[in-house]
Amino acid sequence: MSTAVSVSRSPAVVAAERLRCELARLGVAADVHEGDGLALLLVGVHLVVWCERGPVGWRYRWWTGGVSARSGRWLYTGCRAAAVKTAALRVTARYAELRGDPSPCPLSW
């Protein structure tokens, strides 16, 4: 008799793993960490992507590098988790920006 235990992965981890795989395909390494209903992808210094439930479903969110002139708070951007390829391209662009690479991907913002 098999004693294998089926471990259910949270939707946050599933979405984070999808983004991690897409980032790897684009040449960007990331580590997934889970906790309290969300997952984090650690991509690099000042680049952590949250996978969390938003007002209209699962989403990815990360710091743009900007700060609000009015409040002084960091400005974030995001992408629906269903649009994993778009999110990966945008995260890759931010990663390249942080590393000083002038041509990260074929997108312009």
Buried (B, 14 or more C-beta within 10 A) or exposed (E): EEEEEEEEEBBBBBBBBBBBEBBEEBEBEBEBEBEEEBBBBBBBEEBBBBBBBEEEEBBBBBBBEEEEEEEEEEEEBBBBBEEBEBBBBBBBBBBBBBEEEEEBBEEEE
